[in-house]
């Protein structure tokens, strides 16, 4: 029983990680100059990212690091309706 629960939890976690990477563009793809950050200019290339840039920029340095971007993708996944909800 414990193994089945553990296996189910791993499957859910893996599914969430896969969904997050397919819903939003990969960090490296947006970071056009490969400096390790997404600038406001680079964010304009991704639909919806520029509009949420200031919200995602937690430390207000004018750029998104990987952790800030991943926080944004996680919050996007939390709000996204499940596929069975009519999508």
Secondary structure, DSSP 8 states (H G I E B T S, - for coil): -HHHHHHHHHHHHHHHHHHHHHHS--HHHH-TT-SSSEEHHHHTTSTTTGGGHHHH-TT-SSEE-HHHHHHHHHHHHHHS--GGGT-
